[in-house]
Amino acid sequence: MSGAPALDDRTAPMRERETDEPFAQLIGASALGFGALAVAAPRAMARVFGIKGSAESRFLLRLWGLGSAQAGLELVIADGPVRTRLLMIATAVDATGCALALRAGLPKRTTALVALTLGAISAAAASGVVNSPRPAVTKR
């Protein structure tokens, strides 16, 4: 036996850095914040995104905000494989939303803001998935 550290000892610091937690915390906090803003101030949110401030749009923004806040909270408090699964779902949902925004025929400003927001969140979530811990492979 040599005095060299075991493979597990040498790779432990690398495994600790390969985590999706920072991505999940950032995305979760952003979703929670955007959701809370949409619920509390739908007129302001409508103005920012260039949406007409009708009663219907304010209601839909509030409804979207509730879902966004819930998803954000779940992502912030999730651990391990559940957190990774939620990041995978966020990647798919936000990438789909981005694609829908690009094809919806919305005003240019609205399209750009929605696509940039959802595209950035989708990319960050995908980065979190890529950096998630891998399950150990066992030999039989």
N, C-alpha and C positions, 0 to 999 in steps of 0.2 A: 504494500500500500504506500503510495507516495503521499507527500504532504499537501498535494494540490486539493483545492476545495472541490466538493462534489458538484456535479453539473447543476443541481437544483440551487446550491448556494450561490453560484456565479450568475445565474439567470434571475434570481429573485428580484434585484432592483429593476431589471428590464420589465418583468411581469407586473410590478407595482405601477410602472408608468403606463402600461398598456391597459388603460381603463376608459370606459365610456362615461364615467361619472361627471367629469367637467362639462362634457357636451350635453348630457342630460340635464344638468343643473342650469346651464345657460339657456337651452331651448325651453325647458320647463318654466323657468322664471320669465322668459320672454312671452310665452303663451299665456301665462297667468296674468302678466301685466297688460298685454294687448286685450285679453278677454275682459279684465276688470275695467279698462278704459272704454271698451265698446259697450259694456253694461251701464257704466256710470255716465258716459258722455258720448252717446251715439251721434249727436250732431257734429261734435268736433271730429270724431272719427270719419264721418261722412265727408266733411270738408277736406280733410287731409287726403282722402282717397278719391276725391272728385265725384262723389256720389250725391245725387239729389236728395235733400233731406226730408223726404216725405214721411208720414207716419208709418207707412209700410216698411220703408228702408230702415228707419230707426228700430222698429220691432225686430226685423231680421238681423240687424247688427247686434242688438241685445241678445238675441237667441244664439247667434254665432259666438258672441262673447262668453256666454255661459258654457258652451261646449269647449271653447278654447281654454277657459280658466280651469275647467275640470281636467282636461287632458294635461295641462301644464302642471297642475297640482299632483296628479298621478305620477307624472314623470319625475318631479322633484323628490317625491317620497319613495319611489321604487328602488329596489336593490337588485343586484346580480342579473340573472337571466331574464327576470321580468322587465328590468330597465332596458336591457338590450332588445327584447321583443317590442317594447313600446317605441324605442328609437327606430326599429325597422318599420313599424306601422306609421310613425311620423314621416319617415322618408317617403313611403308610398303615397300617403295621403297628401302631403304637401307638394310632391312632384306632380301628382294628378291635378291638384288645384292650380298649380302653375301652368300646366298644359291647357286646362280649361280656360284660364284667364286669357291666354294667348289666342284662343280660338273663339272667344265670346263676342267679339265685335264691340267691346267696351271702348269708352274714350281712351285716347292714347295715354293720358296721365294715369288713369285708373289701371289700365293694363300694365303699364310699366311698374307702378308701385306694388301691385298685387304680385306680379311675376317676380320682381326683385325680392320682395319679402318672402314669399313662399319658396322661391328658388334657393335663397340663402339658408333658410331653415332646413330645407330638404338636404342641401349639401352638408350642413353641419350635422344633421342627424345621421347621414350616411357615413360621415367621418367618425362619429361616435360608434357606429356599428363596426366599422373597420378596426377601431381601437379597442373594441370590447375584449375582455378576457376570453381566451379559447378554453373549452373544456379539455381536461386531460385525456389523452389517448392511452388506453390500457391494452396491454397485450394479453391474449388468451392462451 
